[in-house]
Amino acid sequence: MKDPRIEKLAKILIHYSCQLQKGEKVLIENFGLEKELVIALIREAYKAGGHPFVSIKDHQINRALLLGGQEEQFEMMADFEANVMKEMDAYIGLRSGKNINEFADVPEEKMKLEGRTIGQKVHREIRVPKTKWVVLRYPNESMAQLAKMSTEAFEDFYFNVCTLDYEKMDKAMDALVELMNKTNKVHIKGPGTDLTFSIKDIPAIKCAGRMNIPDGEVFTAPVKNSVNGTITFNTPSPYQGFTFENVQLTFKDGKIIDASANDTKRLNSILDTDEGARYIGEFAIGVNPYILHPMQDILFDEKIAGSFHFTPGQCYDEAYNGNHSNIHWDLVAIQRPEYGGGEIYFDDVLIRKDGLFVIPELEQLNPENLK
């Protein structure tokens, strides 16, 4: 029996997220083999008068390619995929997999090779700035296990999260965008965290289902050299096949001068990828009312209600602060009471305490008002 929620999700992705128009080409790239949603997307693209193209990939196959891959080969692969991406008007990246640690034993230099070839030439240079794109996960037993839920309960959670009223969320975000665009100094306090930085003259961008599903964040970037203090992240963060925990970063004039975690050597190796990896490319506030706890999947975790994330590496063109890097690593801190609480101040005014907005114009973004 077909799940009608899959068709509803396909409609959101084609018509709301990508706004696919007649004659436009959309690349549906599936890491895994989620046939039901891919087929639903193809059908919905045809209904819109679009031209769907499909690329099927597999994490185990990618691992095998990475283990033996050489620079010249990956440059050729990047050129091949870049030529395809140049022809597209829209992109839907459907990610699924049974093992989040599939790349745990891939040497670090191989992961960096993929980042500076395919990651740079295909995604950062073409897909992100030049297509209407959206990236999402698809529910499976592995994700349910990470979320500590039964498969059926996780599927219900997933579709609640992914098919909420994003247009309502979009309108509710306007007040936060307006406030961030007027703000100079940000001060974040919490357990192990006392951090200040400026966001002056860097645009705030609302994310309400256009580029990610699930969605629910407003992001900007700090002025590159303005970050000072220490931040401690209380959310596990899988990155390059390893799950980091208890990440703590200390900044001076924008640069990470000290970093520790459950694998401090591995953490610092990533931060030494290039010069920009020790500077921050994004600051974002998460507001999705259905996502409350981490599940080691950044597309969900960075949207957690009452959270924020702070991102070493590449900035986005829409919120440009001049930082460039081959990494973009969203690290999440949750500030609700059960996670230790915390406060966010804009220009010395408290705007969020223990995960809830406390000034009237932002209260519409609290969970009870977005469901």
Solvent accessible surface area in square Angstrom, and as a share of the most:
residue,aa,sasa,rsa
1,M,240,1.07
2,K,138,0.58
3,D,40,0.21
4,P,99,0.62
5,R,77,0.28
6,I,20,0.10
7,E,80,0.36
8,K,103,0.44
9,L,0,0.00
10,A,1,0.01
11,K,99,0.42
12,I,29,0.15
13,L,0,0.00
14,I,0,0.00
15,H,84,0.38
16,Y,31,0.12
17,S,7,0.04
18,C,0,0.00
19,Q,81,0.36
20,L,7,0.04
21,Q,102,0.45
22,K,178,0.75
23,G,42,0.41
24,E,38,0.17
25,K,59,0.25
26,V,0,0.00
27,L,12,0.06
28,I,0,0.00
29,E,5,0.02
30,N,0,0.00
31,F,27,0.11
32,G,17,0.17
33,L,112,0.56
34,E,32,0.14
35,K,120,0.51
36,E,106,0.48
37,L,0,0.00
38,V,11,0.06
39,I,77,0.39
40,A,12,0.09
41,L,0,0.00
42,I,44,0.22
43,R,126,0.46
44,E,13,0.06
45,A,0,0.00
46,Y,135,0.51
47,K,148,0.63
48,A,22,0.17
49,G,27,0.26
50,G,2,0.02
51,H,90,0.40
52,P,21,0.13
53,F,91,0.38
54,V,64,0.37
55,S,32,0.20
56,I,88,0.45
57,K,40,0.17
58,D,49,0.25
59,H,49,0.22
60,Q,120,0.53
61,I,107,0.55
62,N,24,0.12
63,R,69,0.25
64,A,65,0.50
65,L,68,0.34
66,L,1,0.01
67,L,70,0.35
68,G,54,0.52
69,G,0,0.00
70,Q,112,0.50
71,E,76,0.34
72,E,131,0.59
73,Q,66,0.29
74,F,3,0.01
75,E,53,0.24
76,M,128,0.57
77,M,48,0.21
78,A,0,0.00
79,D,69,0.36
80,F,140,0.58
81,E,29,0.13
82,A,8,0.06
83,N,89,0.46
84,V,55,0.32
85,M,4,0.02
86,K,130,0.55
87,E,102,0.46
88,M,16,0.07
89,D,52,0.27
90,A,0,0.00
91,Y,0,0.00
92,I,0,0.00
93,G,0,0.00
94,L,0,0.00
95,R,40,0.15
96,S,7,0.04
97,G,30,0.28
98,K,181,0.77
99,N,74,0.38
100,I,62,0.31
101,N,66,0.34
102,E,31,0.14
103,F,34,0.14
104,A,43,0.33
105,D,90,0.46
106,V,7,0.04
107,P,56,0.35
108,E,52,0.23
109,E,108,0.48
110,K,33,0.14
111,M,27,0.12
112,K,48,0.20
113,L,8,0.04
114,E,44,0.20
115,G,19,0.18
116,R,103,0.38
117,T,0,0.00
118,I,17,0.09
119,G,13,0.13
120,Q,53,0.24
121,K,62,0.26
122,V,1,0.01
123,H,31,0.14
124,R,61,0.22
125,E,84,0.38
126,I,13,0.07
127,R,23,0.08
128,V,35,0.20
129,P,62,0.39
130,K,147,0.62
131,T,16,0.09
132,K,66,0.28
133,W,25,0.09
134,V,0,0.00
135,V,13,0.08
136,L,0,0.00
137,R,51,0.19
138,Y,19,0.07
139,P,14,0.09
140,N,23,0.12
141,E,120,0.54
142,S,18,0.12
143,M,11,0.05
144,A,2,0.02
145,Q,144,0.64
146,L,40,0.20
147,A,23,0.18
148,K,187,0.79
149,M,68,0.30
150,S,69,0.45
151,T,56,0.32
152,E,128,0.58
153,A,43,0.33
154,F,1,0.00
155,E,61,0.27
156,D,65,0.33
157,F,38,0.16
158,Y,0,0.00
159,F,10,0.04
160,N,77,0.40
161,V,0,0.00
162,C,0,0.00
163,T,22,0.13
164,L,18,0.09
165,D,83,0.43
166,Y,8,0.03
167,E,111,0.50
168,K,87,0.37
169,M,1,0.00
170,D,32,0.17
171,K,146,0.62
172,A,8,0.06
173,M,0,0.00
174,D,69,0.36
175,A,22,0.17
176,L,0,0.00
177,V,26,0.15
178,E,106,0.47
179,L,35,0.18
180,M,1,0.01
181,N,78,0.40
182,K,142,0.60
183,T,5,0.03
184,N,68,0.35
185,K,82,0.35
186,V,0,0.00
187,H,40,0.18
188,I,0,0.00
189,K,82,0.35
190,G,25,0.24
191,P,85,0.54
192,G,46,0.44
193,T,14,0.08
194,D,79,0.41
195,L,0,0.00
196,T,40,0.23
197,F,5,0.02
198,S,20,0.13
199,I,1,0.01
200,K,111,0.47
201,D,123,0.64
202,I,15,0.08
203,P,64,0.40
204,A,7,0.05
205,I,41,0.21
206,K,65,0.28
207,C,11,0.06
208,A,1,0.01
209,G,0,0.00
210,R,83,0.30
211,M,42,0.19
212,N,22,0.11
213,I,0,0.00
214,P,0,0.00
215,D,1,0.00
216,G,0,0.00
217,E,8,0.04
218,V,0,0.00
219,F,7,0.03
220,T,1,0.00
221,A,0,0.00
222,P,0,0.00
223,V,57,0.33
224,K,56,0.24
225,N,93,0.48
226,S,28,0.18
227,V,0,0.00
228,N,55,0.28
229,G,26,0.25
230,T,37,0.21
231,I,0,0.00
232,T,37,0.21
233,F,1,0.01
234,N,62,0.32
235,T,6,0.04
236,P,33,0.21
237,S,7,0.04
238,P,38,0.24
239,Y,40,0.15
240,Q,38,0.17
241,G,9,0.08
242,F,51,0.21
243,T,27,0.16
244,F,0,0.00
245,E,73,0.33
246,N,108,0.56
247,V,3,0.02
248,Q,66,0.29
249,L,1,0.00
250,T,35,0.21
251,F,7,0.03
252,K,124,0.52
253,D,81,0.42
254,G,0,0.00
255,K,86,0.37
256,I,1,0.01
257,I,99,0.50
258,D,85,0.44
259,A,5,0.04
260,S,43,0.28
261,A,20,0.16
262,N,79,0.41
263,D,44,0.23
264,T,57,0.33
265,K,174,0.74
266,R,69,0.25
267,L,0,0.00
268,N,37,0.19
269,S,36,0.23
270,I,2,0.01
271,L,1,0.00
272,D,89,0.46
273,T,31,0.18
274,D,46,0.24
275,E,140,0.63
276,G,5,0.05
277,A,0,0.00
278,R,34,0.12
279,Y,30,0.11
280,I,2,0.01
281,G,1,0.01
282,E,5,0.02
283,F,0,0.00
284,A,0,0.00
285,I,0,0.00
286,G,0,0.00
287,V,4,0.02
288,N,0,0.00
289,P,1,0.01
290,Y,69,0.26
291,I,1,0.00
292,L,66,0.33
293,H,105,0.47
294,P,32,0.20
295,M,4,0.02
296,Q,46,0.20
297,D,13,0.07
298,I,56,0.29
299,L,14,0.07
300,F,0,0.00
301,D,2,0.01
302,E,9,0.04
303,K,0,0.00
304,I,0,0.00
305,A,2,0.01
306,G,3,0.03
307,S,0,0.00
308,F,2,0.01
309,H,0,0.00
310,F,0,0.00
311,T,0,0.00
312,P,0,0.00
313,G,0,0.00
314,Q,31,0.14
315,C,3,0.02
316,Y,57,0.22
317,D,98,0.51
318,E,70,0.31
319,A,1,0.01
320,Y,107,0.41
321,N,19,0.10
322,G,27,0.26
323,N,0,0.00
324,H,105,0.47
325,S,10,0.06
326,N,51,0.26
327,I,5,0.03
328,H,48,0.21
329,W,4,0.01
330,D,18,0.10
331,L,2,0.01
332,V,3,0.02
333,A,6,0.05
334,I,2,0.01
335,Q,7,0.03
336,R,26,0.09
337,P,90,0.57
338,E,112,0.50
339,Y,58,0.22
340,G,46,0.44
341,G,7,0.07
342,G,9,0.09
343,E,36,0.16
344,I,0,0.00
345,Y,47,0.18
346,F,6,0.02
347,D,62,0.32
348,D,107,0.56
349,V,84,0.48
350,L,49,0.24
351,I,2,0.01
352,R,1,0.00
353,K,87,0.37
354,D,44,0.23
355,G,5,0.05
356,L,88,0.44
357,F,8,0.03
358,V,65,0.37
359,I,27,0.14
360,P,109,0.68
361,E,89,0.40
362,L,0,0.00
363,E,78,0.35
364,Q,77,0.34
365,L,2,0.01
366,N,9,0.05
367,P,30,0.19
368,E,121,0.54
369,N,60,0.31
370,L,4,0.02
371,K,128,0.54
